[in-house]
Amino acid sequence: AVDLLVKYYQTNPSTVDKEIFQRRIVANINEKLQGEIDKNQFIDALKTHQRYADTWLKSSPRLDTIYNVGRAFEQAGVPVESERYYKKVLNDLYALVGTPKEKEISVLEKLPKDQEVLLRLSQVTYREREFNRSLEYIRQIKAPQKMTEDQQIERVDLISQLLEKKGDDETAILHLQELIKTWTGQPAKVAGPYLRMAEAERKLGREAQALRSLQRVDEIQKDSSLVKPAIHSAALKMTADIYLKSE
């Protein structure tokens, strides 16, 4: 669709509405980026951005495009670069609040919410081992209840990891327990938090409690087959380690 629009524009430069065509082309490029990122095809997304960066995207102010490029760099394991894009999006979102342009852009673009960008910033700064900055970003999230289920789980899981880094495993466990209670009806979503809780319990010397948490991961996998292989594998490995060290 992008190629067809560009070809028509180039063939008929004097007979088309330039501004409308430019907006449509950039919108299609953004949809292509979005689709590639949603499928974790970050290399394709980065190639798409590079292909149009010096042409159609050069003067484009679309925040969703900038956000999608940040997501691509995050998926590629380049947290420093993704942080730069996320910061740009967050600052511009704050600058739009309460302005007439805010509503207009929200109609034309698929804008991320500020709490979503803050979560991404917290995640990438955590990967940079900037734990204090990561915690500061996550503390700025004012309405976590408005986030998606997956984002809420990611938020609490990240908080627990940050608390563990600060040596506060007890509070980390409390956060994870609260999350697990909230999502009792969707057990596949809490396999990761159960694993995190087992790690914290083990660090506190509570092997019996850790084994119960790990058993829940295995039970969820047997009941639903929806646990991510990496999480199930880690749970089984930790279970084996605990039993081996108890002999």
C-alpha positions as CSV (number, residue, x, y, z in Angstrom):
1,A,0.0,0.0,0.0
2,V,2.9,2.4,0.8
3,D,4.6,1.6,-2.5
4,L,1.4,2.2,-4.5
5,L,0.7,5.5,-2.8
6,V,4.3,6.7,-3.3
7,K,4.3,5.6,-7.0
8,Y,1.0,7.4,-7.7
9,Y,2.3,10.5,-5.9
10,Q,5.5,10.5,-7.9
11,T,3.7,10.0,-11.2
12,N,1.1,12.6,-10.5
13,P,2.8,15.3,-8.4
14,S,0.7,18.2,-9.7
15,T,-2.7,16.5,-9.5
16,V,-2.8,15.2,-5.9
17,D,-3.4,16.9,-2.6
18,K,0.2,16.7,-1.4
19,E,-0.6,17.1,2.3
20,I,-3.3,14.4,2.3
21,F,-1.0,12.0,0.4
22,Q,1.9,12.6,2.8
23,R,-0.3,11.9,5.8
24,R,-1.7,8.7,4.3
25,I,1.8,7.4,3.3
26,V,3.2,8.1,6.8
27,A,0.2,6.5,8.4
28,N,0.7,3.4,6.3
29,I,4.4,3.3,7.2
30,N,3.5,3.5,10.9
31,E,0.9,0.7,10.5
32,K,3.6,-1.4,8.9
33,L,6.0,-0.7,11.8
34,Q,3.2,-1.4,14.3
35,G,2.5,-4.8,12.7
36,E,6.1,-5.8,12.6
37,I,6.7,-4.9,16.2
38,D,3.5,-6.7,17.4
39,K,5.0,-9.8,15.8
40,N,8.4,-9.2,17.5
41,Q,9.9,-8.7,14.0
42,F,12.1,-5.9,15.3
43,I,14.7,-6.3,12.6
44,D,12.1,-5.8,9.9
45,A,10.7,-2.8,11.8
46,L,14.2,-1.2,12.0
47,K,14.7,-1.8,8.3
48,T,11.3,-0.2,7.6
49,H,12.2,2.8,9.6
50,Q,15.7,3.1,8.0
51,R,14.1,2.8,4.5
52,Y,11.9,5.9,5.1
53,A,13.8,7.8,7.7
54,D,15.4,10.3,5.3
55,T,12.3,10.7,3.1
56,W,8.7,10.3,4.3
57,L,9.5,10.1,8.0
58,K,12.2,12.9,8.0
59,S,9.8,15.7,8.9
60,S,7.0,13.6,10.4
61,P,6.0,14.6,13.9
62,R,4.0,11.5,14.6
63,L,4.6,10.3,18.2
64,D,3.3,6.8,17.5
65,T,6.0,6.4,14.9
66,I,8.7,7.5,17.3
67,Y,7.3,5.2,20.0
68,N,7.2,2.2,17.6
69,V,10.9,2.8,16.7
70,G,11.7,2.9,20.5
71,R,9.9,-0.4,20.9
72,A,11.9,-1.9,18.0
73,F,15.2,-0.9,19.6
74,E,14.0,-2.3,23.0
75,Q,13.1,-5.6,21.4
76,A,16.5,-5.6,19.7
77,G,18.2,-5.3,23.1
78,V,19.4,-1.8,22.7
79,P,18.0,-0.1,25.8
80,V,20.0,3.1,25.6
81,E,18.7,3.9,22.1
82,S,15.1,2.9,23.0
83,E,15.3,5.1,26.1
84,R,16.1,8.1,23.9
85,Y,13.0,7.6,21.7
86,Y,10.7,6.9,24.8
87,K,11.9,10.1,26.5
88,K,11.1,12.1,23.4
89,V,7.5,10.6,23.3
90,L,6.9,11.2,27.0
91,N,8.1,14.8,26.9
92,D,5.9,15.5,23.9
93,L,2.9,13.8,25.5
94,Y,3.2,16.0,28.6
95,A,3.5,19.1,26.4
96,L,0.3,18.2,24.6
97,V,-1.8,17.9,27.8
98,G,-4.6,20.4,27.9
99,T,-3.9,21.9,24.4
100,P,-6.3,21.9,21.5
101,K,-3.8,19.9,19.5
102,E,-4.1,17.0,22.0
103,K,-7.5,15.9,20.8
104,E,-6.6,16.3,17.2
105,I,-3.5,14.1,17.5
106,S,-5.4,11.5,19.5
107,V,-7.8,11.1,16.6
108,L,-5.1,10.9,13.9
109,E,-2.5,8.8,15.7
110,K,-2.5,5.7,17.9
111,L,-0.9,7.4,20.8
112,P,0.5,5.4,23.7
113,K,-0.7,6.4,27.2
114,D,1.9,8.2,29.4
115,Q,1.8,5.3,31.9
116,E,2.6,2.9,29.1
117,V,5.7,4.9,28.1
118,L,6.8,5.2,31.8
119,L,6.6,1.4,32.1
120,R,8.8,1.0,29.0
121,L,11.3,3.6,30.3
122,S,11.4,1.7,33.6
123,Q,12.0,-1.5,31.8
124,V,14.8,-0.3,29.6
125,T,16.6,1.6,32.5
126,Y,16.4,-1.6,34.5
127,R,18.2,-3.4,31.7
128,E,20.8,-0.6,31.8
129,R,21.2,-1.5,35.5
130,E,20.0,2.0,36.4
131,F,17.8,0.7,39.2
132,N,17.1,4.0,40.9
133,R,16.0,5.7,37.7
134,S,13.9,2.6,36.9
135,L,12.2,2.8,40.2
136,E,11.6,6.5,39.7
137,Y,9.9,6.0,36.4
138,I,7.6,3.3,37.7
139,R,6.7,5.5,40.7
140,Q,5.4,8.1,38.2
141,I,2.7,5.8,37.0
142,K,-0.3,7.4,38.6
143,A,-3.2,5.2,37.3
144,P,-1.9,1.6,37.0
145,Q,-5.5,0.3,37.1
146,K,-6.0,1.9,33.7
147,M,-3.2,-0.2,32.2
148,T,-3.9,-3.5,30.3
149,E,-3.7,-6.7,32.3
150,D,-0.3,-7.6,30.8
151,Q,1.1,-4.2,31.6
152,Q,-0.2,-4.4,35.2
153,I,1.5,-7.8,35.6
154,E,4.7,-6.5,34.0
155,R,4.7,-3.5,36.3
156,V,4.3,-5.5,39.5
157,D,6.9,-8.0,38.3
158,L,9.3,-5.2,37.6
159,I,8.6,-3.6,41.0
160,S,9.4,-6.9,42.7
161,Q,12.7,-7.2,40.8
162,L,13.7,-3.6,41.8
163,L,12.8,-4.3,45.5
164,E,14.9,-7.5,45.4
165,K,17.8,-5.4,44.1
166,K,17.3,-3.1,47.1
167,G,17.4,-6.2,49.3
168,D,13.7,-5.8,50.2
169,D,12.5,-9.3,49.3
170,E,9.7,-9.3,51.9
171,T,7.9,-6.3,50.3
172,A,8.5,-7.9,46.8
173,I,6.7,-11.0,47.9
174,L,3.8,-8.9,49.2
175,H,3.4,-7.2,45.9
176,L,3.5,-10.5,44.0
177,Q,1.0,-12.1,46.4
178,E,-1.4,-9.2,45.8
179,L,-1.0,-9.5,42.0
180,I,-1.7,-13.3,42.1
181,K,-4.9,-12.7,44.1
182,T,-6.0,-10.1,41.6
183,W,-5.6,-12.5,38.6
184,T,-6.8,-15.7,40.3
185,G,-9.2,-16.3,37.4
186,Q,-6.5,-16.2,34.8
187,P,-3.8,-18.5,36.1
188,A,-1.7,-18.5,33.0
189,K,-1.0,-14.8,33.5
190,V,0.5,-15.4,37.0
191,A,3.0,-18.1,36.2
192,G,5.7,-15.5,35.9
193,P,4.9,-13.8,39.2
194,Y,4.8,-17.3,40.9
195,L,8.3,-17.8,39.6
196,R,9.5,-14.4,40.9
197,M,7.9,-15.1,44.3
198,A,9.7,-18.4,44.5
199,E,13.0,-16.7,43.8
200,A,12.4,-14.2,46.6
201,E,11.2,-16.9,49.0
202,R,14.3,-18.9,48.3
203,K,16.6,-15.9,49.0
204,L,14.9,-15.6,52.4
205,G,15.6,-19.3,53.1
206,R,12.0,-20.3,52.8
207,E,12.5,-23.4,50.6
208,A,9.2,-25.0,51.4
209,Q,7.3,-21.9,50.4
210,A,9.4,-21.6,47.3
211,L,8.6,-25.2,46.3
212,R,4.9,-24.5,46.7
213,S,5.1,-21.5,44.4
214,L,7.1,-23.5,41.8
215,Q,4.6,-26.3,42.0
216,R,1.8,-23.8,41.1
217,V,3.8,-22.9,37.9
218,D,3.9,-26.6,37.0
219,E,0.3,-27.2,37.8
220,I,-0.7,-24.2,35.6
221,Q,1.3,-25.6,32.7
222,K,-0.4,-29.0,33.1
223,D,-3.8,-27.5,33.3
224,S,-3.5,-24.9,30.5
225,S,-0.3,-25.5,28.5
226,L,-0.1,-21.7,28.3
227,V,3.0,-21.1,30.5
228,K,5.9,-19.7,28.5
229,P,8.5,-22.4,28.0
230,A,11.3,-20.2,29.5
231,I,9.2,-19.7,32.7
232,H,8.3,-23.4,33.0
233,S,11.8,-24.5,32.4
234,A,13.2,-22.1,35.0
235,A,10.7,-23.3,37.5
236,L,11.6,-26.9,37.0
237,K,15.3,-26.1,37.2
238,M,14.9,-24.2,40.5
239,T,12.8,-27.1,41.9
240,A,15.5,-29.5,41.1
241,D,18.2,-27.2,42.6
242,I,16.3,-26.9,45.8
243,Y,15.9,-30.7,46.2
244,L,19.5,-31.4,45.3
245,K,20.8,-28.9,47.9
246,S,18.4,-30.3,50.5
247,E,19.9,-33.9,50.3
